[in-house]
Amino acid sequence: MNYNKSLKVNIQLPDKSFIKRVPKIIRCGNFMQLVVRYNNNEYLIGDGDEYVRGMPINFQLGKMIK
């Protein structure tokens, strides 16, 4: 996948506001997990286990990675 590492995506927070972040990609075979930092923690964006086809415009902040 050709991915611009400086591409910022919109992420919707639980309070319905939006932030822009550059996601870090973790490859797991054919799947990719997108991770962002927010409040000094790392979070998955989206469900975290979906197959990424292209780049959606908006994501939702997912589970925190411990």
N, CA, C and O atoms as a CHARMM CRD file, in Angstrom:
* protein
*
  264
    1    1 MET  N      0.85600  -1.18000   0.00000 PROA 1      0.00000
    2    1 MET  CA     0.00000   0.00000   0.00000 PROA 1      0.00000
    3    1 MET  C      0.89000   1.22600   0.00000 PROA 1      0.00000
    4    1 MET  O      1.76800   1.35400   0.85300 PROA 1      0.00000
    5    2 ASN  N      0.68100   2.11500  -0.92700 PROA 2      0.00000
    6    2 ASN  CA     1.40200   3.37500  -0.93000 PROA 2      0.00000
    7    2 ASN  C      0.71000   4.31100   0.02700 PROA 2      0.00000
    8    2 ASN  O     -0.43800   4.70200  -0.18400 PROA 2      0.00000
    9    3 TYR  N      1.41700   4.66700   1.08100 PROA 3      0.00000
   10    3 TYR  CA     0.80100   5.46800   2.13600 PROA 3      0.00000
   11    3 TYR  C      1.71900   6.61800   2.47000 PROA 3      0.00000
   12    3 TYR  O      2.89800   6.41600   2.76100 PROA 3      0.00000
   13    4 ASN  N      1.19200   7.80900   2.43000 PROA 4      0.00000
   14    4 ASN  CA     1.94500   9.00500   2.75600 PROA 4      0.00000
   15    4 ASN  C      2.04700   9.10300   4.27300 PROA 4      0.00000
   16    4 ASN  O      1.03000   9.27200   4.94700 PROA 4      0.00000
   17    5 LYS  N      3.26000   9.00100   4.82200 PROA 5      0.00000
   18    5 LYS  CA     3.43200   8.97100   6.26800 PROA 5      0.00000
   19    5 LYS  C      3.14900  10.30800   6.93300 PROA 5      0.00000
   20    5 LYS  O      3.12300  10.38800   8.16100 PROA 5      0.00000
   21    6 SER  N      2.93900  11.35100   6.15700 PROA 6      0.00000
   22    6 SER  CA     2.60000  12.64400   6.75200 PROA 6      0.00000
   23    6 SER  C      1.10700  12.95800   6.58100 PROA 6      0.00000
   24    6 SER  O      0.67400  14.07300   6.87100 PROA 6      0.00000
   25    7 LEU  N      0.33000  11.99400   6.11800 PROA 7      0.00000
   26    7 LEU  CA    -1.09600  12.19300   5.91200 PROA 7      0.00000
   27    7 LEU  C     -1.82800  12.20300   7.24400 PROA 7      0.00000
   28    7 LEU  O     -1.76100  11.23300   7.99900 PROA 7      0.00000
   29    8 LYS  N     -2.52100  13.28600   7.53500 PROA 8      0.00000
   30    8 LYS  CA    -3.29300  13.37200   8.76600 PROA 8      0.00000
   31    8 LYS  C     -4.72200  12.92600   8.49600 PROA 8      0.00000
   32    8 LYS  O     -5.29000  13.21900   7.44300 PROA 8      0.00000
   33    9 VAL  N     -5.29200  12.21900   9.45400 PROA 9      0.00000
   34    9 VAL  CA    -6.67900  11.77500   9.34400 PROA 9      0.00000
   35    9 VAL  C     -7.48700  12.42900  10.45700 PROA 9      0.00000
   36    9 VAL  O     -6.94400  12.78200  11.50400 PROA 9      0.00000
   37   10 ASN  N     -8.78400  12.58700  10.22500 PROA 10     0.00000
   38   10 ASN  CA    -9.69200  13.12600  11.23600 PROA 10     0.00000
   39   10 ASN  C    -10.13500  11.99100  12.13900 PROA 10     0.00000
   40   10 ASN  O    -10.49600  10.91000  11.67200 PROA 10     0.00000
   41   11 ILE  N    -10.10300  12.25100  13.44600 PROA 11     0.00000
   42   11 ILE  CA   -10.51000  11.24600  14.42500 PROA 11     0.00000
   43   11 ILE  C    -11.55900  11.86300  15.32700 PROA 11     0.00000
   44   11 ILE  O    -11.33400  12.90700  15.93800 PROA 11     0.00000
   45   12 GLN  N    -12.71400  11.20300  15.40500 PROA 12     0.00000
   46   12 GLN  CA   -13.79200  11.69500  16.25300 PROA 12     0.00000
   47   12 GLN  C    -13.60900  11.14300  17.66400 PROA 12     0.00000
   48   12 GLN  O    -13.48500   9.93400  17.85800 PROA 12     0.00000
   49   13 LEU  N    -13.59400  12.04300  18.64500 PROA 13     0.00000
   50   13 LEU  CA   -13.44900  11.67300  20.04700 PROA 13     0.00000
   51   13 LEU  C    -14.81100  11.33600  20.63900 PROA 13     0.00000
   52   13 LEU  O    -15.83600  11.64500  20.03000 PROA 13     0.00000
   53   14 PRO  N    -14.84500  10.70800  21.81600 PROA 14     0.00000
   54   14 PRO  CA   -16.14000  10.36600  22.43800 PROA 14     0.00000
   55   14 PRO  C    -17.04000  11.57300  22.69300 PROA 14     0.00000
   56   14 PRO  O    -18.26100  11.42700  22.73100 PROA 14     0.00000
   57   15 ASP  N    -16.45700  12.77400  22.87200 PROA 15     0.00000
   58   15 ASP  CA   -17.27600  13.97400  23.10600 PROA 15     0.00000
   59   15 ASP  C    -17.73100  14.62900  21.79800 PROA 15     0.00000
   60   15 ASP  O    -18.21700  15.76000  21.80800 PROA 15     0.00000
   61   16 LYS  N    -17.57400  13.92200  20.67400 PROA 16     0.00000
   62   16 LYS  CA   -18.01600  14.32200  19.33200 PROA 16     0.00000
   63   16 LYS  C    -17.15500  15.40800  18.68900 PROA 16     0.00000
   64   16 LYS  O    -17.48900  15.88700  17.60500 PROA 16     0.00000
   65   17 SER  N    -16.04500  15.81200  19.33600 PROA 17     0.00000
   66   17 SER  CA   -15.12300  16.75300  18.70300 PROA 17     0.00000
   67   17 SER  C    -14.14300  15.96000  17.83100 PROA 17     0.00000
   68   17 SER  O    -14.06800  14.73500  17.93500 PROA 17     0.00000
   69   18 PHE  N    -13.40000  16.65400  16.97900 PROA 18     0.00000
   70   18 PHE  CA   -12.46600  16.01900  16.06300 PROA 18     0.00000
   71   18 PHE  C    -11.04300  16.49900  16.32800 PROA 18     0.00000
   72   18 PHE  O    -10.82100  17.65400  16.69200 PROA 18     0.00000
   73   19 ILE  N    -10.08000  15.58900  16.13900 PROA 19     0.00000
   74   19 ILE  CA    -8.66900  15.93800  16.15700 PROA 19     0.00000
   75   19 ILE  C     -8.04900  15.39300  14.88400 PROA 19     0.00000
   76   19 ILE  O     -8.61800  14.51000  14.24200 PROA 19     0.00000
   77   20 LYS  N     -6.87900  15.91700  14.51100 PROA 20     0.00000
   78   20 LYS  CA    -6.14500  15.40200  13.35300 PROA 20     0.00000
   79   20 LYS  C     -4.84400  14.80700  13.85100 PROA 20     0.00000
   80   20 LYS  O     -4.12300  15.43100  14.62900 PROA 20     0.00000
   81   21 ARG  N     -4.54700  13.60400  13.40200 PROA 21     0.00000
   82   21 ARG  CA    -3.32400  12.91000  13.78500 PROA 21     0.00000
   83   21 ARG  C     -2.78200  12.13000  12.58800 PROA 21     0.00000
   84   21 ARG  O     -3.52200  11.78700  11.66700 PROA 21     0.00000
   85   22 VAL  N     -1.47600  11.85600  12.62000 PROA 22     0.00000
   86   22 VAL  CA    -0.83900  10.97800  11.64300 PROA 22     0.00000
   87   22 VAL  C     -0.81600   9.58600  12.26700 PROA 22     0.00000
   88   22 VAL  O     -0.15900   9.39300  13.28900 PROA 22     0.00000
   89   23 PRO  N     -1.51400   8.60900  11.68200 PROA 23     0.00000
   90   23 PRO  CA    -1.55500   7.27700  12.28800 PROA 23     0.00000
   91   23 PRO  C     -0.27000   6.49000  12.06100 PROA 23     0.00000
   92   23 PRO  O      0.41700   6.67500  11.05700 PROA 23     0.00000
   93   24 LYS  N      0.04100   5.61500  13.00400 PROA 24     0.00000
   94   24 LYS  CA     1.14300   4.66100  12.86900 PROA 24     0.00000
   95   24 LYS  C      0.51500   3.35400  12.41300 PROA 24     0.00000
   96   24 LYS  O     -0.51000   2.93100  12.94700 PROA 24     0.00000
   97   25 ILE  N      1.12900   2.71800  11.43000 PROA 25     0.00000
   98   25 ILE  CA     0.57800   1.48500  10.86600 PROA 25     0.00000
   99   25 ILE  C      1.30500   0.28800  11.43800 PROA 25     0.00000
  100   25 ILE  O      2.53400   0.22600  11.41300 PROA 25     0.00000
  101   26 ILE  N      0.53800  -0.67200  11.95900 PROA 26     0.00000
  102   26 ILE  CA     1.07900  -1.94000  12.42900 PROA 26     0.00000
  103   26 ILE  C      0.52300  -3.01100  11.50300 PROA 26     0.00000
  104   26 ILE  O     -0.68800  -3.22700  11.44800 PROA 26     0.00000
  105   27 ARG  N      1.41400  -3.68000  10.77600 PROA 27     0.00000
  106   27 ARG  CA     0.98800  -4.70600   9.81900 PROA 27     0.00000
  107   27 ARG  C      0.88600  -6.06400  10.50800 PROA 27     0.00000
  108   27 ARG  O      1.76800  -6.46700  11.26700 PROA 27     0.00000
  109   28 CYS  N     -0.20300  -6.74700  10.22300 PROA 28     0.00000
  110   28 CYS  CA    -0.44200  -8.10100  10.74200 PROA 28     0.00000
  111   28 CYS  C     -0.89900  -8.95200   9.56700 PROA 28     0.00000
  112   28 CYS  O     -2.09800  -9.16400   9.38500 PROA 28     0.00000
  113   29 GLY  N      0.03700  -9.43800   8.77500 PROA 29     0.00000
  114   29 GLY  CA    -0.31800 -10.19100   7.57600 PROA 29     0.00000
  115   29 GLY  C     -0.98100  -9.26600   6.57100 PROA 29     0.00000
  116   29 GLY  O     -0.41100  -8.23900   6.20500 PROA 29     0.00000
  117   30 ASN  N     -2.18600  -9.62000   6.12000 PROA 30     0.00000
  118   30 ASN  CA    -2.92100  -8.78800   5.17700 PROA 30     0.00000
  119   30 ASN  C     -3.66000  -7.65000   5.86000 PROA 30     0.00000
  120   30 ASN  O     -4.18500  -6.76000   5.19100 PROA 30     0.00000
  121   31 PHE  N     -3.70600  -7.67100   7.16900 PROA 31     0.00000
  122   31 PHE  CA    -4.44200  -6.65600   7.91400 PROA 31     0.00000
  123   31 PHE  C     -3.49800  -5.57700   8.41300 PROA 31     0.00000
  124   31 PHE  O     -2.30100  -5.80700   8.58500 PROA 31     0.00000
  125   32 MET  N     -4.05100  -4.40400   8.64000 PROA 32     0.00000
  126   32 MET  CA    -3.29200  -3.29900   9.19500 PROA 32     0.00000
  127   32 MET  C     -4.06400  -2.71000  10.35300 PROA 32     0.00000
  128   32 MET  O     -5.28100  -2.53700  10.27500 PROA 32     0.00000
  129   33 GLN  N     -3.36700  -2.40400  11.41700 PROA 33     0.00000
  130   33 GLN  CA    -3.98100  -1.71400  12.53300 PROA 33     0.00000
  131   33 GLN  C     -3.42000  -0.30700  12.55300 PROA 33     0.00000
  132   33 GLN  O     -2.21000  -0.11200  12.43800 PROA 33     0.00000
  133   34 LEU  N     -4.29300   0.66800  12.69700 PROA 34     0.00000
  134   34 LEU  CA    -3.88700   2.06000  12.73700 PROA 34     0.00000
  135   34 LEU  C     -3.92000   2.52800  14.18300 PROA 34     0.00000
  136   34 LEU  O     -4.91900   2.35800  14.88100 PROA 34     0.00000
  137   35 VAL  N     -2.81400   3.12100  14.62400 PROA 35     0.00000
  138   35 VAL  CA    -2.65900   3.53400  16.01200 PROA 35     0.00000
  139   35 VAL  C     -2.31000   5.02000  16.04300 PROA 35     0.00000
  140   35 VAL  O     -1.50900   5.49300  15.23600 PROA 35     0.00000
  141   36 VAL  N     -2.91500   5.75100  16.97700 PROA 36     0.00000
  142   36 VAL  CA    -2.60100   7.17100  17.17100 PROA 36     0.00000
  143   36 VAL  C     -2.33000   7.42700  18.65400 PROA 36     0.00000
  144   36 VAL  O     -2.78100   6.67900  19.52200 PROA 36     0.00000
  145   37 ARG  N     -1.58600   8.49600  18.92400 PROA 37     0.00000
  146   37 ARG  CA    -1.34900   8.93000  20.30100 PROA 37     0.00000
  147   37 ARG  C     -2.33000  10.04000  20.63500 PROA 37     0.00000
  148   37 ARG  O     -2.54400  10.96000  19.84600 PROA 37     0.00000
  149   38 TYR  N     -2.92600   9.93800  21.82100 PROA 38     0.00000
  150   38 TYR  CA    -3.85200  10.94900  22.31500 PROA 38     0.00000
  151   38 TYR  C     -3.76800  10.94200  23.83500 PROA 38     0.00000
  152   38 TYR  O     -3.90300   9.88300  24.44800 PROA 38     0.00000
  153   39 ASN  N     -3.55200  12.08000  24.44700 PROA 39     0.00000
  154   39 ASN  CA    -3.40000  12.19600  25.91100 PROA 39     0.00000
  155   39 ASN  C     -2.33700  11.24000  26.44900 PROA 39     0.00000
  156   39 ASN  O     -2.55300  10.57200  27.46000 PROA 39     0.00000
  157   40 ASN  N     -1.18900  11.17600  25.77200 PROA 40     0.00000
  158   40 ASN  CA    -0.04000  10.34700  26.17500 PROA 40     0.00000
  159   40 ASN  C     -0.33700   8.85200  26.23000 PROA 40     0.00000
  160   40 ASN  O      0.37200   8.11400  26.91300 PROA 40     0.00000
  161   41 ASN  N     -1.34700   8.40100  25.54300 PROA 41     0.00000
  162   41 ASN  CA    -1.67300   6.97800  25.42100 PROA 41     0.00000
  163   41 ASN  C     -1.82100   6.64900  23.95100 PROA 41     0.00000
  164   41 ASN  O     -2.08300   7.53300  23.13500 PROA 41     0.00000
  165   42 GLU  N     -1.65500   5.38200  23.60700 PROA 42     0.00000
  166   42 GLU  CA    -1.87500   4.93700  22.23100 PROA 42     0.00000
  167   42 GLU  C     -3.24900   4.29400  22.12500 PROA 42     0.00000
  168   42 GLU  O     -3.65600   3.50900  22.98100 PROA 42     0.00000
  169   43 TYR  N     -3.95300   4.64400  21.05600 PROA 43     0.00000
  170   43 TYR  CA    -5.30700   4.13900  20.81500 PROA 43     0.00000
  171   43 TYR  C     -5.38900   3.56600  19.40900 PROA 43     0.00000
  172   43 TYR  O     -4.74900   4.06600  18.48400 PROA 43     0.00000
  173   44 LEU  N     -6.17900   2.51900  19.25900 PROA 44     0.00000
  174   44 LEU  CA    -6.54700   2.04800  17.93200 PROA 44     0.00000
  175   44 LEU  C     -7.56000   3.02200  17.37300 PROA 44     0.00000
  176   44 LEU  O     -8.32400   3.62500  18.12700 PROA 44     0.00000
  177   45 ILE  N     -7.57500   3.18300  16.07300 PROA 45     0.00000
  178   45 ILE  CA    -8.65100   3.97100  15.48200 PROA 45     0.00000
  179   45 ILE  C     -9.53400   3.02300  14.69400 PROA 45     0.00000
  180   45 ILE  O     -9.05100   2.09200  14.04900 PROA 45     0.00000
  181   46 GLY  N    -10.82100   3.26800  14.75300 PROA 46     0.00000
  182   46 GLY  CA   -11.78800   2.32000  14.21600 PROA 46     0.00000
  183   46 GLY  C    -11.87700   1.13500  15.16200 PROA 46     0.00000
  184   46 GLY  O    -11.63500   1.28500  16.36000 PROA 46     0.00000
  185   47 ASP  N    -12.21900  -0.03200  14.64900 PROA 47     0.00000
  186   47 ASP  CA   -12.27400  -1.24300  15.47000 PROA 47     0.00000
  187   47 ASP  C    -10.88600  -1.82400  15.69400 PROA 47     0.00000
  188   47 ASP  O    -10.67900  -2.64000  16.59300 PROA 47     0.00000
  189   48 GLY  N     -9.93700  -1.39500  14.86500 PROA 48     0.00000
  190   48 GLY  CA    -8.56900  -1.85600  15.03000 PROA 48     0.00000
  191   48 GLY  C     -8.24400  -3.12100  14.29300 PROA 48     0.00000
  192   48 GLY  O     -7.06800  -3.39900  14.05500 PROA 48     0.00000
  193   49 ASP  N     -9.24100  -3.91200  13.91500 PROA 49     0.00000
  194   49 ASP  CA    -8.95400  -5.17800  13.24600 PROA 49     0.00000
  195   49 ASP  C     -9.57800  -5.24600  11.85700 PROA 49     0.00000
  196   49 ASP  O     -9.66600  -6.32000  11.26200 PROA 49     0.00000
  197   50 GLU  N    -10.00400  -4.11400  11.35300 PROA 50     0.00000
  198   50 GLU  CA   -10.64100  -4.13800  10.04400 PROA 50     0.00000
  199   50 GLU  C     -9.59200  -4.07300   8.93300 PROA 50     0.00000
  200   50 GLU  O     -8.47500  -3.60400   9.15200 PROA 50     0.00000
  201   51 TYR  N     -9.95100  -4.53300   7.77300 PROA 51     0.00000
  202   51 TYR  CA    -9.07000  -4.47900   6.61200 PROA 51     0.00000
  203   51 TYR  C     -9.17400  -3.08400   6.01900 PROA 51     0.00000
  204   51 TYR  O    -10.26100  -2.65500   5.63100 PROA 51     0.00000
  205   52 VAL  N     -8.06900  -2.37800   5.94500 PROA 52     0.00000
  206   52 VAL  CA    -8.09000  -0.99100   5.48200 PROA 52     0.00000
  207   52 VAL  C     -7.98000  -0.97100   3.96200 PROA 52     0.00000
  208   52 VAL  O     -6.96300  -1.38500   3.40400 PROA 52     0.00000
  209   53 ARG  N     -8.99700  -0.50400   3.31000 PROA 53     0.00000
  210   53 ARG  CA    -8.99600  -0.35100   1.84900 PROA 53     0.00000
  211   53 ARG  C     -9.10100   1.13400   1.55700 PROA 53     0.00000
  212   53 ARG  O    -10.16700   1.73300   1.69800 PROA 53     0.00000
  213   54 GLY  N     -7.99500   1.71800   1.15400 PROA 54     0.00000
  214   54 GLY  CA    -7.99700   3.16100   0.94500 PROA 54     0.00000
  215   54 GLY  C     -7.99200   3.85100   2.29400 PROA 54     0.00000
  216   54 GLY  O     -7.77400   3.20500   3.31900 PROA 54     0.00000
  217   55 MET  N     -8.22400   5.12700   2.30700 PROA 55     0.00000
  218   55 MET  CA    -8.23900   5.87500   3.56500 PROA 55     0.00000
  219   55 MET  C     -9.57400   6.56900   3.72500 PROA 55     0.00000
  220   55 MET  O     -9.88000   7.48100   2.95700 PROA 55     0.00000
  221   56 PRO  N    -10.38200   6.16800   4.69700 PROA 56     0.00000
  222   56 PRO  CA   -11.63500   6.88000   4.95600 PROA 56     0.00000
  223   56 PRO  C    -11.35300   8.30800   5.40900 PROA 56     0.00000
  224   56 PRO  O    -10.24100   8.61600   5.83900 PROA 56     0.00000
  225   57 ILE  N    -12.33600   9.16100   5.31400 PROA 57     0.00000
  226   57 ILE  CA   -12.16700  10.55900   5.70100 PROA 57     0.00000
  227   57 ILE  C    -12.11600  10.69200   7.21900 PROA 57     0.00000
  228   57 ILE  O    -11.25800  11.39700   7.75100 PROA 57     0.00000
  229   58 ASN  N    -13.01500  10.03100   7.90800 PROA 58     0.00000
  230   58 ASN  CA   -13.10300  10.15200   9.36400 PROA 58     0.00000
  231   58 ASN  C    -13.01500   8.78700  10.03500 PROA 58     0.00000
  232   58 ASN  O    -13.55800   7.79900   9.54000 PROA 58     0.00000
  233   59 PHE  N    -12.32800   8.75000  11.16300 PROA 59     0.00000
  234   59 PHE  CA   -12.24500   7.55800  11.98800 PROA 59     0.00000
  235   59 PHE  C    -12.82600   7.89300  13.35300 PROA 59     0.00000
  236   59 PHE  O    -13.02400   9.06400  13.67900 PROA 59     0.00000
  237   60 GLN  N    -13.09700   6.87100  14.14500 PROA 60     0.00000
  238   60 GLN  CA   -13.49200   7.08000  15.53800 PROA 60     0.00000
  239   60 GLN  C    -12.37900   6.53500  16.42100 PROA 60     0.00000
  240   60 GLN  O    -11.75100   5.52800  16.09400 PROA 60     0.00000
  241   61 LEU  N    -12.14200   7.20300  17.53600 PROA 61     0.00000
  242   61 LEU  CA   -11.12900   6.75800  18.48000 PROA 61     0.00000
  243   61 LEU  C    -11.57100   5.43400  19.06800 PROA 61     0.00000
  244   61 LEU  O    -12.68900   5.31300  19.57000 PROA 61     0.00000
  245   62 GLY  N    -10.69800   4.44400  19.00800 PROA 62     0.00000
  246   62 GLY  CA   -11.04200   3.10200  19.48200 PROA 62     0.00000
  247   62 GLY  C    -10.49300   2.80900  20.86000 PROA 62     0.00000
  248   62 GLY  O    -10.40200   3.69500  21.71000 PROA 62     0.00000
  249   63 LYS  N    -10.12800   1.55800  21.07300 PROA 63     0.00000
  250   63 LYS  CA    -9.66000   1.08400  22.36700 PROA 63     0.00000
  251   63 LYS  C     -8.24800   1.56400  22.65600 PROA 63     0.00000
  252   63 LYS  O     -7.43500   1.72200  21.74500 PROA 63     0.00000
  253   64 MET  N     -7.96300   1.79700  23.94400 PROA 64     0.00000
  254   64 MET  CA    -6.63100   2.17100  24.36100 PROA 64     0.00000
  255   64 MET  C     -5.76100   0.92300  24.41100 PROA 64     0.00000
  256   64 MET  O     -6.19900  -0.13200  24.86900 PROA 64     0.00000
  257   65 ILE  N     -4.53100   1.05200  23.93900 PROA 65     0.00000
  258   65 ILE  CA    -3.57300  -0.05000  23.98200 PROA 65     0.00000
  259   65 ILE  C     -2.78700   0.06700  25.27600 PROA 65     0.00000
  260   65 ILE  O     -2.24000   1.12800  25.58000 PROA 65     0.00000
  261   66 LYS  N     -2.73000  -1.00200  26.02900 PROA 66     0.00000
  262   66 LYS  CA    -2.02900  -0.96700  27.32800 PROA 66     0.00000
  263   66 LYS  C     -0.61900  -1.46900  27.20800 PROA 66     0.00000
  264   66 LYS  O      0.10900  -1.50800  28.20000 PROA 66     0.00000
